[in-house]
Amino acid sequence: MGCLRLWRRWGSGRSGNGSRMARAPELSRLRARGPKSTGRLAVGFHGSSLVRVEARHSIAGVGQTQSGKSAGLEIPNIVEWDGCAVVSSAKDDLLRVTEGCRRRVGEVLIFDPFGLTGRSHTWSPHRGVLELG
């Protein structure tokens, strides 16, 4: 909300690179038509309509601590998504909340180099390489 206020205060809604906030007509094609994702990640609401990104697009949540990124953006999408997901977090909160749901979809592999969860799979980019060069 704070970013939106700043955006409105600093001019016409255009950044130096030509990007801008979406207008209502542009959001209409991004409104969800049903309860399931159909390959589109949810990013919030416009009025009472759920808004999803276009199919095959990624999202990144950036914000200050305790601003609702996990609860409002990441967890709902991780739980709802019925395909493979690569999720990265510096804390174990996303894993704690979503692991059970994700296990119903398929195998869950945890790469935890900092030992936050007390368990980790290993991975090496060299595994499977038969020869170098």
VENGI-V422342 format. One record per pair of residues at least 12 apart in sequence whose ideal C-beta (glycine too) atoms are under 7 Angstrom apart, sorted by the first residue. I is the first residue (numbers start at 1). J is the second residue. Records with the same first field share a line. If there is no record, write none. Layout:
# VENGI-V422342
I = J  J
This chain:
# VENGI-V422342
7 = 21
27 = 46  51
30 = 51  52  53
31 = 49  50  51
32 = 49  50  52
37 = 52  80  81
39 = 55  56
40 = 52  53  54  55
41 = 53  59  77
42 = 76  77
43 = 59  73
61 = 73  74
70 = 93  94
74 = 94
75 = 94  97  98
78 = 94  98  102
79 = 98  101
82 = 105
91 = 116
92 = 116  117
95 = 110  117
109 = 121
111 = 123
